Each structure stands twice: as C-alpha cells, then as structure tokens.
Amino acid sequence: MKRKADFMGLQYRITGGSRVKAYSLGLYEKAMPSSLSWREKLKAAKNAGYDYVEISIDETEEKIGRLDMPGEERLDMIKAMYETGIPIRTMCVSALTKYSLGNDDPQYSERGMKILEKSIQLADDLGVRVVMIPGYDVYYQPSTLETKRRYLQNLKKGVEMAEKAGVILGLETMENEFMNTVEKAMKYVTLCGSNYLKVYPDIGNLTNAAVQYQSDVLEDLELGRGNITSMHLKETKPGKYREIPYGTGHVDFEAAIKKAWEMGIRRYVTEFWYKGSENWKEDLVFANTMMSEILDRQSEGACEAE
C-alpha cells in the first residue's frame, strides 16, 4: 500500500486540495454552438468536466479571420482562459483541406502556407501546444506525384516555422489514401526529421482504414511509438467518418485508449459536432463521462501495477 501511495503522489500533483488527473481530456470546439463567446465555450467545457479546448481554424473565412485578430483580442482570449480556469491547448487547422499544401494552384497552396504560418503564430501567442494539420496533399483535386512532392516541400517549410516558435505540428490521419494510417503519417515525420513534427491520429479514421485494409489498428498505432502527441477520439462506421454518435459505431475506444496509454499518450480530445440539439450540454457531459471512465481505468491500472 505504501508503494502504491508513493506512486500516486508522483503521478498526481495536488493543487488546492484537489487531485489532478494523470491525463488531459480536451473538447473539440465545434461540439458547441458557434454563437457562443469564447468565455461561454470555455465555461461550458469546464462544466462538462473537460481539461482544455481544441480551437478550430476551418476553411470558412470567419475562422480563418481569427488568424488576423489584433493583440487586444488575443489578450482577451488569454484572460478568458485564466478567468474560467480552462485553457485552449490544441488547434485544428482544417483550413488546410481547401488550401492544401500540395495544391497545383499557387493561389491555394501559397495561401495554405500563409494560414499555417499565422496558425503557428497564434498558437505561440495563446499558449497552444500542438497545431494539428490534416494529412492531405490535396483534397478537392486528384493526388499526383507532383502534389505529394509539393506537400513535402511545403511541410518542411512549415516545420521550420514550428521549430522557431517551439510549437509542435501534429499530422492528423484522415480518410484518404494519402494519409489514413499512422504508418503513412510516419513516412513524412521521417522525411522531415524534426522533433517538432509528430502524429496526431484520429482513432475513428484509423479504425476505418483497418477495416478497409484488413489490418490491425493497434499495430498501426504502435508504428508511431514515441511520435504521437495526442489522440482524437471520434466515432465512425465503415466508410462513414463524421457525425456518428458515440456508441453507435465500430470504434473500440477501450482497446485503443489502453494501447495509447501503454505508449505513453496522456492527451486526448473528444471530436464530435454540434448539430443544433437543444441537449448539447448533456452531449458534452456524455462524451466526457464515456471517455473519462475508460481513461480512469487505465490510470488506476497503472497505479495498481506499481
């Protein structure tokens, strides 16, 4: 018992009499109504039991416009984090779907590079640790050898920006052939050879890829050992990648989180979308409770093993 208690003391830090968890569970911003202010979003996430929020920079001009917010607005966001007690710690730059880094049209690829540069700058200002970028060389056009080459060339430039800022870039595994597995993402991590480029896998997308290729999703995760920043916890069905309610798909969250925990991954984000439900706050609590129960079992198991 003494050894277990000692381990508990190492695993958890005590602040204000409350025990801090051995993991961090974040909430994807789009799980909440877009009409909410940042302070309201942060409060809602905290009230549902989350530890941080993942900000979205999608391909709408409204979200891309966040990258040009003046210093006063950035400071207001930081104040909101401190006043609510919950930070923004990861960023999803899905704007690089439309403005893809490998795009043949310079108007799109060059804007994509500017978006990536400004995203890293915003992350640096807000204290965001990981900037997640989608694993697309192109999305709305056919992938070719040239788009793959351009993607790698621009990705290397983005990595240099991230190195300077001290912000980690995380490649998200997507639903496309280009990067739908950890193994494929690791190719680009290897080619870039930087401590500031890692993999940010989406377990829902990985599960669909495993079904498609008749492969083992846990073996695929293993290929990223030492290079995975965090994990998106998203539900999917074979061939369907979005807006599948938790518990109605085929993702084995228990097995995936157990594997991720064994690999040293301690940061997770529930990825789902607000679709106009009046019970959206209850949906936040449901997702948090479902994933926290799994994560707590891993944490408790680690304590007992000691």
The 8 nearest C-alpha neighbors of each residue, nearest first, counted from 0:
[[1, 3, 2, 4, 5, 303, 6, 305],
 [0, 2, 4, 3, 5, 6, 7, 305],
 [3, 1, 5, 4, 0, 6, 305, 7],
 [2, 4, 0, 6, 5, 1, 305, 7],
 [5, 3, 7, 1, 6, 2, 0, 8],
 [6, 4, 2, 8, 3, 7, 1, 9],
 [7, 5, 9, 3, 8, 4, 10, 2],
 [8, 6, 4, 10, 9, 5, 11, 3],
 [7, 9, 5, 6, 11, 10, 4, 12],
 [10, 8, 6, 7, 11, 5, 12, 4],
 [11, 9, 7, 8, 6, 21, 12, 20],
 [12, 10, 8, 9, 19, 7, 21, 20],
 [11, 13, 19, 18, 14, 8, 10, 9],
 [12, 14, 18, 17, 16, 19, 11, 15],
 [15, 13, 16, 17, 12, 18, 19, 11],
 [14, 16, 17, 13, 18, 19, 12, 11],
 [15, 17, 14, 13, 18, 19, 12, 11],
 [18, 16, 14, 15, 13, 19, 12, 20],
 [17, 19, 13, 11, 20, 12, 14, 16],
 [20, 18, 11, 12, 13, 17, 21, 14],
 [19, 21, 22, 11, 18, 23, 12, 10],
 [20, 22, 11, 10, 298, 19, 23, 265],
 [23, 21, 265, 20, 266, 24, 294, 267],
 [22, 24, 266, 50, 265, 267, 25, 20],
 [25, 23, 267, 50, 268, 49, 266, 22],
 [24, 26, 268, 51, 52, 50, 49, 267],
 [27, 25, 52, 269, 268, 53, 28, 51],
 [26, 28, 53, 270, 29, 30, 52, 269],
 [27, 29, 30, 54, 53, 31, 26, 55],
 [30, 28, 31, 272, 27, 273, 32, 33],
 [29, 31, 272, 273, 28, 271, 27, 32],
 [30, 32, 29, 273, 28, 33, 40, 279],
 [33, 31, 34, 35, 273, 30, 29, 275],
 [32, 34, 35, 31, 29, 36, 28, 273],
 [33, 35, 32, 36, 31, 40, 37, 39],
 [36, 34, 33, 39, 32, 40, 37, 31],
 [35, 37, 39, 38, 40, 34, 33, 41],
 [38, 36, 40, 39, 41, 35, 76, 79],
 [37, 39, 41, 36, 79, 40, 42, 83],
 [40, 38, 42, 36, 37, 41, 35, 43],
 [41, 39, 37, 43, 42, 38, 35, 44],
 [40, 42, 44, 38, 43, 39, 37, 45],
 [43, 41, 45, 39, 44, 40, 46, 83],
 [44, 42, 40, 46, 41, 45, 39, 47],
 [45, 43, 41, 47, 49, 42, 46, 40],
 [44, 46, 42, 48, 49, 47, 43, 41],
 [45, 47, 43, 48, 44, 42, 49, 284],
 [48, 46, 284, 44, 45, 283, 49, 43],
 [47, 49, 45, 46, 44, 287, 50, 284],
 [50, 48, 45, 44, 25, 24, 51, 47],
 [49, 51, 24, 25, 23, 85, 45, 48],
 [50, 52, 25, 86, 85, 87, 49, 88],
 [53, 51, 87, 26, 25, 27, 54, 28],
 [52, 54, 89, 27, 90, 28, 87, 26],
 [55, 53, 90, 28, 91, 52, 89, 87],
 [56, 54, 91, 57, 90, 92, 28, 53],
 [55, 57, 92, 62, 63, 94, 91, 93],
 [58, 56, 94, 93, 59, 62, 55, 92],
 [57, 59, 94, 97, 60, 93, 63, 56],
 [60, 58, 61, 62, 57, 63, 94, 56],
 [59, 61, 63, 62, 64, 58, 57, 65],
 [62, 60, 64, 59, 63, 65, 58, 57],
 [61, 63, 56, 64, 65, 60, 59, 57],
 [64, 62, 60, 65, 61, 56, 66, 59],
 [63, 65, 61, 62, 66, 67, 60, 68],
 [66, 64, 68, 63, 67, 62, 61, 56],
 [65, 67, 64, 68, 117, 63, 118, 121],
 [68, 66, 65, 64, 69, 117, 63, 121],
 [67, 69, 65, 66, 72, 70, 73, 64],
 [70, 68, 71, 72, 67, 73, 74, 66],
 [69, 71, 73, 72, 74, 68, 75, 124],
 [70, 72, 74, 73, 69, 75, 68, 76],
 [73, 71, 75, 74, 70, 69, 68, 76],
 [74, 72, 70, 76, 75, 71, 77, 69],
 [73, 75, 77, 71, 72, 76, 70, 78],
 [74, 76, 72, 78, 73, 77, 79, 71],
 [77, 75, 79, 73, 74, 78, 80, 72],
 [76, 78, 74, 80, 79, 75, 125, 73],
 [79, 77, 75, 81, 80, 76, 82, 74],
 [80, 78, 76, 82, 77, 38, 81, 83],
 [81, 79, 86, 77, 85, 78, 83, 82],
 [80, 82, 84, 78, 79, 83, 77, 85],
 [81, 83, 79, 84, 80, 78, 85, 38],
 [84, 82, 80, 81, 85, 79, 42, 41],
 [83, 85, 81, 82, 80, 86, 45, 79],
 [84, 86, 80, 51, 83, 50, 41, 45],
 [87, 85, 80, 51, 88, 52, 84, 81],
 [88, 86, 52, 51, 53, 89, 127, 54],
 [87, 89, 127, 128, 86, 53, 51, 52],
 [90, 88, 53, 129, 127, 128, 130, 87],
 [89, 91, 54, 130, 53, 131, 55, 92],
 [90, 92, 131, 55, 93, 56, 54, 130],
 [93, 91, 56, 94, 132, 57, 131, 95],
 [92, 94, 57, 95, 96, 91, 56, 133],
 [95, 93, 58, 57, 96, 92, 97, 56],
 [96, 94, 98, 99, 93, 97, 111, 92],
 [95, 97, 99, 94, 93, 98, 138, 135],
 [96, 98, 95, 99, 94, 58, 138, 139],
 [99, 97, 111, 95, 107, 96, 108, 94],
 [98, 100, 95, 96, 137, 102, 97, 101],
 [99, 101, 108, 150, 102, 111, 136, 153],
 [102, 100, 150, 146, 136, 149, 99, 137],
 [101, 103, 108, 104, 99, 137, 100, 146],
 [104, 102, 105, 101, 146, 108, 107, 145],
 [103, 105, 106, 102, 107, 108, 109, 101],
 [106, 104, 108, 107, 109, 103, 102, 110],
 [105, 107, 104, 109, 108, 110, 98, 111],
 [108, 106, 98, 110, 105, 109, 104, 111],
 [109, 107, 100, 111, 105, 102, 110, 99],
 [110, 108, 112, 111, 105, 107, 106, 113],
 [111, 109, 113, 107, 112, 108, 114, 106],
 [110, 112, 98, 108, 114, 109, 113, 100],
 [113, 111, 115, 109, 110, 114, 116, 108],
 [112, 114, 110, 116, 115, 111, 117, 109],
 [115, 113, 111, 117, 112, 116, 118, 110],
 [116, 114, 118, 112, 113, 117, 111, 119],
 [115, 117, 113, 119, 118, 114, 112, 120],
 [116, 118, 120, 114, 119, 115, 66, 121],
 [119, 117, 115, 121, 120, 116, 114, 122],
 [118, 120, 122, 116, 117, 121, 123, 115],
 [121, 119, 117, 123, 118, 122, 124, 116],
 [122, 120, 124, 118, 123, 119, 117, 125],
 [121, 123, 127, 119, 125, 120, 124, 126],
 [122, 124, 120, 121, 126, 125, 119, 127],
 [123, 125, 121, 122, 126, 120, 73, 127],
 [126, 124, 122, 127, 123, 121, 77, 73],
 [125, 127, 123, 124, 122, 128, 88, 87],
 [128, 126, 88, 122, 89, 125, 129, 87],
 [129, 127, 88, 166, 89, 126, 167, 130],
 [130, 128, 167, 89, 168, 127, 131, 166],
 [131, 129, 90, 168, 89, 169, 91, 167],
 [130, 132, 169, 91, 168, 90, 170, 92],
 [131, 133, 170, 92, 171, 169, 91, 130],
 [134, 132, 171, 135, 170, 93, 95, 173],
 [133, 135, 178, 171, 172, 170, 173, 132],
 [136, 134, 137, 133, 138, 177, 96, 99],
 [135, 137, 101, 150, 147, 100, 146, 99],
 [138, 136, 135, 99, 102, 101, 140, 142],
 [137, 139, 140, 96, 135, 97, 136, 99],
 [138, 140, 137, 141, 97, 96, 99, 142],
 [141, 139, 138, 137, 142, 102, 103, 143],
 [142, 140, 143, 139, 137, 138, 146, 136],
 [141, 143, 146, 137, 140, 136, 144, 147],
 [144, 142, 146, 145, 147, 141, 148, 136],
 [143, 145, 147, 146, 148, 142, 149, 101],
 [144, 146, 148, 143, 147, 149, 101, 103],
 [147, 145, 101, 149, 143, 148, 144, 136],
 [148, 146, 150, 144, 145, 149, 136, 101],
 [147, 149, 145, 151, 150, 146, 152, 144],
 [148, 150, 101, 152, 146, 147, 151, 153],
 [151, 149, 101, 100, 147, 153, 136, 148],
 [150, 152, 154, 148, 149, 153, 155, 147],
 [153, 151, 149, 155, 150, 154, 148, 156],
 [154, 152, 156, 150, 155, 151, 149, 100],
 [153, 155, 151, 157, 156, 152, 150, 158],
 [154, 156, 158, 153, 152, 157, 191, 151],
 [157, 155, 153, 159, 154, 158, 160, 152],
 [158, 156, 154, 160, 159, 155, 153, 161],
 [157, 159, 161, 155, 160, 156, 162, 154],
 [158, 160, 162, 156, 157, 161, 163, 155],
 [161, 159, 157, 163, 158, 162, 164, 156],
 [160, 162, 158, 166, 164, 159, 163, 165],
 [163, 161, 159, 165, 160, 164, 195, 158],
 [162, 164, 160, 161, 165, 159, 166, 158],
 [165, 163, 161, 166, 162, 160, 123, 119],
 [164, 166, 162, 163, 161, 167, 195, 123],
 [167, 165, 161, 164, 128, 129, 162, 168],
 [168, 166, 195, 129, 196, 130, 161, 128],
 [169, 167, 196, 130, 129, 131, 195, 197],
 [168, 170, 131, 198, 197, 199, 196, 130],
 [171, 169, 198, 199, 132, 134, 131, 133],
 [172, 170, 199, 133, 200, 134, 132, 173],
 [171, 173, 179, 200, 178, 201, 134, 180],
 [172, 174, 179, 175, 134, 204, 178, 171],
 [175, 173, 179, 204, 176, 172, 240, 178],
 [176, 174, 177, 179, 173, 178, 135, 134],
 [175, 177, 178, 179, 174, 173, 180, 208],
 [176, 178, 175, 179, 135, 134, 136, 183],
 [179, 177, 134, 183, 172, 180, 176, 184],
 [178, 180, 173, 172, 174, 175, 176, 208],
 [181, 179, 182, 183, 178, 205, 172, 184],
 [182, 180, 184, 183, 219, 185, 220, 223],
 [181, 183, 185, 180, 184, 222, 219, 186],
 [184, 182, 178, 186, 180, 185, 181, 179],
 [185, 183, 181, 186, 182, 187, 178, 180],
 [186, 184, 188, 182, 187, 183, 181, 189],
 [185, 187, 189, 183, 184, 188, 190, 182],
 [188, 186, 190, 189, 185, 184, 191, 151],
 [187, 189, 185, 191, 186, 190, 192, 196],
 [190, 188, 192, 186, 187, 191, 185, 193],
 [189, 191, 187, 192, 188, 186, 151, 185],
 [192, 190, 188, 189, 193, 155, 187, 196],
 [191, 193, 189, 190, 188, 194, 196, 187],
 [194, 192, 195, 196, 191, 188, 158, 189],
 [195, 193, 196, 192, 197, 167, 162, 226],
 [194, 196, 167, 193, 162, 168, 161, 197],
 [197, 195, 168, 193, 194, 167, 169, 188],
 [196, 198, 169, 226, 227, 168, 188, 170],
 [199, 197, 170, 169, 227, 200, 226, 228],
 [198, 200, 171, 169, 170, 229, 230, 228],
 [201, 199, 172, 171, 230, 198, 202, 231],
 [200, 202, 231, 204, 203, 172, 230, 205],
 [201, 203, 205, 204, 232, 206, 200, 231],
 [204, 202, 233, 235, 206, 234, 205, 201],
 [203, 205, 207, 206, 201, 202, 174, 173],
 [206, 204, 202, 208, 203, 207, 180, 209],
 [207, 205, 209, 203, 208, 204, 216, 202],
 [206, 208, 210, 204, 237, 209, 205, 211],
 [207, 209, 211, 205, 210, 206, 212, 204],
 [208, 210, 214, 206, 212, 207, 211, 216],
 [211, 209, 213, 207, 208, 212, 206, 214],
 [210, 212, 208, 209, 213, 207, 214, 237],
 [211, 213, 209, 214, 210, 208, 207, 215],
 [214, 212, 210, 209, 211, 215, 208, 216],
 [213, 215, 209, 212, 216, 210, 211, 208],
 [216, 214, 218, 217, 209, 219, 213, 210],
 [215, 217, 219, 209, 218, 206, 205, 220],
 [218, 216, 220, 219, 215, 221, 255, 258],
 [217, 219, 221, 215, 220, 216, 222, 214],
 [218, 220, 216, 217, 221, 222, 181, 182],
 [221, 219, 217, 222, 218, 223, 181, 216],
 [220, 222, 218, 223, 224, 219, 217, 262],
 [223, 221, 220, 219, 224, 182, 181, 218],
 [222, 224, 226, 221, 220, 227, 181, 225],
 [225, 223, 221, 226, 222, 262, 227, 220],
 [224, 226, 227, 223, 262, 263, 228, 197],
 [225, 227, 197, 223, 224, 198, 228, 185],
 [228, 226, 198, 197, 229, 199, 223, 225],
 [229, 227, 199, 198, 197, 226, 169, 264],
 [228, 230, 266, 267, 199, 227, 264, 265],
 [231, 229, 267, 200, 199, 201, 232, 268],
 [230, 232, 201, 268, 267, 233, 269, 270],
 [231, 233, 269, 270, 268, 202, 230, 201],
 [234, 232, 203, 270, 231, 269, 202, 235],
 [233, 235, 203, 245, 243, 248, 250, 244],
 [236, 234, 240, 203, 248, 243, 239, 249],
 [235, 237, 248, 239, 249, 238, 240, 207],
 [238, 236, 207, 239, 235, 210, 249, 240],
 [237, 239, 236, 240, 207, 235, 211, 174],
 [240, 238, 236, 237, 235, 241, 243, 207],
 [241, 239, 235, 238, 204, 236, 203, 242],
 [242, 240, 243, 239, 235, 234, 271, 233],
 [241, 243, 244, 271, 272, 240, 234, 235],
 [242, 244, 234, 241, 235, 245, 248, 247],
 [245, 243, 247, 242, 246, 234, 248, 271],
 [246, 244, 234, 247, 243, 248, 286, 233],
 [245, 247, 248, 244, 234, 249, 250, 243],
 [248, 246, 245, 244, 243, 249, 234, 236],
 [249, 247, 236, 235, 246, 234, 250, 243],
 [248, 250, 236, 235, 251, 247, 234, 237],
 [249, 251, 252, 234, 248, 203, 206, 235],
 [252, 250, 253, 254, 255, 249, 206, 256],
 [253, 251, 255, 254, 250, 256, 232, 293],
 [254, 252, 256, 251, 255, 257, 293, 294],
 [253, 255, 257, 252, 256, 251, 258, 217],
 [256, 254, 252, 258, 257, 253, 259, 251],
 [255, 257, 259, 258, 253, 254, 252, 260],
 [258, 256, 254, 260, 255, 259, 253, 261],
 [259, 257, 261, 255, 256, 260, 254, 262],
 [258, 260, 256, 262, 264, 261, 257, 255],
 [261, 259, 263, 264, 257, 262, 258, 256],
 [260, 262, 258, 259, 263, 257, 264, 256],
 [263, 261, 259, 260, 264, 224, 258, 225],
 [262, 264, 260, 261, 265, 259, 225, 224],
 [265, 263, 260, 259, 262, 266, 229, 228],
 [264, 266, 22, 263, 23, 260, 267, 229],
 [267, 265, 229, 23, 22, 264, 24, 230],
 [266, 268, 230, 24, 229, 231, 25, 23],
 [269, 267, 25, 231, 26, 24, 232, 270],
 [270, 268, 232, 26, 231, 27, 233, 25],
 [269, 271, 233, 27, 232, 268, 231, 26],
 [272, 270, 30, 242, 269, 233, 27, 273],
 [273, 271, 30, 29, 274, 242, 270, 31],
 [272, 274, 30, 31, 275, 29, 32, 279],
 [275, 273, 276, 272, 30, 32, 279, 242],
 [276, 274, 273, 277, 32, 279, 278, 31],
 [275, 277, 278, 279, 274, 273, 282, 280],
 [276, 278, 279, 275, 280, 281, 274, 282],
 [277, 279, 276, 281, 280, 282, 275, 283],
 [280, 278, 282, 281, 276, 277, 283, 273],
 [279, 281, 283, 282, 278, 284, 43, 47],
 [280, 282, 284, 278, 279, 283, 285, 47],
 [283, 281, 279, 285, 280, 284, 286, 278],
 [282, 284, 280, 281, 286, 285, 47, 287],
 [283, 285, 47, 281, 287, 282, 286, 288],
 [284, 286, 282, 288, 283, 287, 289, 281],
 [287, 285, 289, 283, 288, 284, 282, 290],
 [286, 288, 284, 290, 285, 289, 291, 283],
 [287, 289, 291, 285, 286, 290, 284, 292],
 [290, 288, 286, 287, 292, 291, 285, 293],
 [289, 291, 293, 292, 287, 288, 294, 286],
 [292, 290, 294, 288, 293, 289, 287, 295],
 [291, 293, 295, 290, 294, 289, 288, 296],
 [294, 292, 290, 296, 291, 295, 253, 297],
 [295, 293, 291, 297, 296, 292, 290, 298],
 [296, 294, 298, 292, 297, 293, 291, 299],
 [295, 297, 299, 293, 294, 298, 300, 292],
 [298, 296, 300, 294, 295, 299, 301, 257],
 [297, 299, 295, 301, 300, 296, 294, 302],
 [300, 298, 302, 296, 301, 297, 295, 303],
 [301, 299, 297, 303, 302, 298, 296, 304],
 [300, 302, 304, 298, 299, 303, 297, 305],
 [303, 301, 299, 305, 300, 304, 3, 298],
 [304, 302, 300, 305, 301, 299, 3, 298],
 [305, 303, 301, 302, 300, 3, 299, 298],
 [304, 303, 302, 3, 301, 6, 2, 300]]
